[in-house]
Amino acid sequence: MFFRKYFPSMYVAEDSEPARARNATAYLLRCVFLMGIRTPPERFFVVYCLWSFALNLCSTFYQPIGFMTGYISHLSEFTPGEFLTSLQVAFNAWSCSTKVVIVWILVKRFDVATSILDELDTMITQPRERNRVHRAVAISNRIFFFFMTVYIGYATSTFISAIIMGRPPYQNYYPWLDWRASKWQYWLQTGLEYFAMLGACYQDVCVDCYPINFVLPLRAHMANFADRLRNLGNDPNETPDERYDKLVQCIKDHKVVLRFCDTLRPMIGGTIFVQLLVVGLVMGFTLINIVKFADFGSRVAALSFMSAVLLETTPFCTLCNYLTDDSLRLADALFESNWIDQEKRYKKTLTHFLHNLQKPIVFMAGNVFTISVATNLTASKFSFSVFTLVQNMDVAEKLAKLSKPHDD
């Protein structure tokens, strides 16, 4: 009851309630606002600006720099496990910061996309259609909270593991702060690193989950649209003009769907492209750390991290495959409608519309490659190439030998 009261959009609404596909992004957009990348509200202008400055300074801008500066300053003091734990996160931190900047630049497209979802809602007339949208809204919000749990769980498990070992989680560089000098400096640096990583994970949830939160209600609307196409011309009481008008309205509805995809395409293409570039490398370093160096606590943190990395691309790449299939089914649905006995004008318009429906809806990563399961597998398989390369070059053994003086 607690969750249903405070998070109602996580649950399927009654069929009698109006469809509101924008609710699929309700919690996402609130969290995007808390990222500090929206226009500051007048009432809390100063507070919002200060929060935005603190969060983005620590997590978006300084954290990637802190990783690299820490390597330059204290590389010899890292154990192999600590170095790989830090390195795997460093690459992901750079990609996260890049994705946040991309979303920051294009954040107003979220508002345009939600308004288009409102347009799609107006086309719904049947209880079954409303139920599809209600279920998509509930699933979308549950996925968002699942992402949040996994990402925050990684940051927290790494923090706890670092406390047990008595060293900061990533040993980033902070000016005028030496965690080895005193206990309070150790706790201060550990707290700063945890805050920065919590902020980064929070941002990462938003920039990784928004494609899913927007595409799931789109798929529900496309399923409803396919039913409407399939039923065209089946009402014996309609006049030829009424049937033609319904066909024209379906063409307009299809243009709304395409406009929705075009609105999100630059943002999705940029963020997924960045993540696919680094996913194989990051997972490769994580595998090496788990197999060669990590103790039990570090393995738990590394497995949590790997789960988070897989969530960054795999669900949406899978969803893109389903979306492409959904778009192709629209052509099948139109062809299955009652068009054979219609007038010439109707058939001519339908033929042109059918040709347009046969073009699949796809998203491109950086206008370079199609976002799909095959692309994600290709990127992920690179991790095994990294692992094999490190094994063949005996890099792990060399790192272990270098760490022995440090252990002594």
C-alpha positions, 0 to 999 in steps of 0.5 A, spaced: 500 500 500 505 504 501 508 504 494 501 504 491 500 510 495 506 514 493 508 511 486 501 510 483 504 509 476 508 503 478 501 499 478 496 498 472 491 503 472 483 501 471 481 500 464 476 506 466 481 511 467 484 515 461 490 513 458 496 517 459 502 515 456 506 520 459 506 517 466 511 512 463 516 517 464 513 521 470 519 518 475 524 519 470 523 526 468 523 528 476 529 525 476 532 528 470 530 535 474 534 533 480 540 532 475 540 540 475 540 540 467 533 543 467 531 550 467 531 553 474 524 554 478 523 561 480 521 559 487 527 555 488 532 558 483 538 559 488 537 552 491 536 549 484 543 552 481 547 551 488 545 543 487 546 543 480 553 546 481 555 541 486 552 535 483 555 536 476 561 539 479 563 533 483 559 527 478 559 530 471 566 534 470 571 533 476 570 525 477 573 523 470 578 528 471 579 526 478 580 518 476 586 520 471 589 525 476 589 520 481 593 515 476 598 520 475 599 522 482 599 515 485 599 509 480 605 506 484 601 505 490 595 502 487 594 494 488 592 491 481 585 489 484 584 497 486 587 499 479 582 495 475 577 497 480 578 504 479 580 503 471 573 500 469 569 505 473 574 511 470 572 509 463 564 508 465 565 515 468 568 518 462 562 515 458 557 517 463 559 525 463 559 525 455 552 522 455 549 527 461 552 533 456 548 530 450 542 529 454 543 536 457 544 539 450 537 536 448 533 535 454 527 540 451 526 534 446 523 530 452 518 535 453 516 535 445 516 527 446 511 527 452 507 532 448 507 527 442 505 521 447 499 526 449 497 526 441 497 519 441 493 518 447 487 522 444 487 516 438 485 511 444 477 509 444 477 502 446 478 499 453 483 494 451 487 499 448 487 503 454 489 497 458 495 496 453 498 503 455 496 502 462 501 496 462 506 499 458 506 505 463 507 500 469 512 496 466 516 502 464 516 505 471 518 498 474 524 498 470 526 505 472 526 503 479 530 496 478 535 500 474 536 505 480 536 499 485 542 496 481 546 502 480 545 505 487 547 498 489 553 498 486 555 504 489 554 502 496 557 495 495 563 498 493 563 503 498 562 498 504 568 494 501 572 500 501 571 501 508 572 494 510 579 494 506 580 501 509 582 505 503 577 510 499 573 506 493 577 509 487 583 513 490 581 519 486 585 525 486 583 531 491 587 537 492 590 538 499 587 532 501 591 526 503 587 520 505 593 517 508 595 523 513 589 522 518 583 518 519 578 524 518 582 526 511 580 518 509 573 519 511 572 525 508 575 523 501 571 516 502 565 520 503 566 525 497 568 519 492 561 516 495 557 522 494 560 523 487 559 516 485 552 516 487 551 522 483 554 519 477 550 513 478 543 517 479 545 520 472 547 514 469 540 511 471 536 517 467 541 517 461 540 510 460 533 508 462 530 514 458 530 510 451 526 505 455 521 509 458 519 513 452 519 507 447 515 502 451 509 506 451 510 507 444 510 500 442 503 500 446 500 505 441 503 501 435 500 495 437 493 499 438 495 502 431 496 495 428 489 493 431 486 500 427 489 498 421 487 491 421 479 493 422 479 498 416 473 497 411 470 492 416 464 496 418 458 495 413 455 501 415 460 506 413 460 510 406 466 510 402 467 517 404 467 515 411 472 509 410 477 513 406 477 519 411 479 513 416 484 511 412 487 518 411 487 519 419 491 512 420 496 516 415 496 522 419 497 517 426 503 514 422 506 521 421 505 522 429 509 516 430 514 517 426 515 524 429 516 521 436 521 517 433 525 523 430 524 527 436 528 522 440 533 520 435 539 525 436 539 524 443 538 516 443 543 515 437 548 520 441 548 516 448 547 509 446 553 510 441 558 513 447 556 507 451 557 502 445 564 504 444 566 503 451 562 497 454 567 492 451 573 495 454 569 496 461 567 489 461 574 486 459 577 490 465 572 487 470 572 480 468 580 481 469 579 484 476 574 478 478 578 472 475 585 474 477 585 479 483 578 481 487 577 478 493 570 476 495 567 483 497 571 486 491 568 481 487 561 482 489 562 490 487 565 488 480 559 483 479 554 489 481 558 493 476 558 488 470 550 488 471 549 495 471 554 496 465 550 490 461 543 494 463 546 500 460 545 497 453 542 490 453 535 492 454 534 498 449 538 494 444 533 488 445 527 493 445 529 496 438 529 489 435 522 489 438 520 496 435 523 494 428 518 488 428 512 492 431 513 497 425 513 491 420 507 488 423 503 495 421 504 493 414 501 486 415 496 489 419 494 494 413 494 488 408 490 484 412 484 489 412 478 489 408 481 493 402 480 489 396 473 491 394 474 498 396 474 504 390 480 506 386 481 512 390 482 508 397 486 503 393 491 508 390 492 511 397 492 505 401 498 502 396 502 508 397 501 508 405 503 500 405 509 502 401 511 507 407 509 502 412 514 497 409 520 502 412 522 499 418 523 504 424 530 503 427 535 507 431 542 509 429 548 509 434 551 516 432 549 515 425 554 509 424 551 502 426 544 500 427 542 499 435 540 492 435 541 486 439 547 484 434 550 490 435 550 489 442 553 482 442 558 485 438 560 490 442 560 486 448 564 480 445 570 485 445 570 484 452 573 477 451 578 480 446 580 484 452 581 479 457 584 474 452 589 479 450 591 481 457 592 473 459 596 472 453 601 478 454 601 476 462 599 483 464 596 480 470 602 476 472 606 483 471 601 487 475 601 482 481 609 482 481 609 490 481 604 490 487 609 485 491 613 491 494 607 495 495 604 489 499 610 489 503 
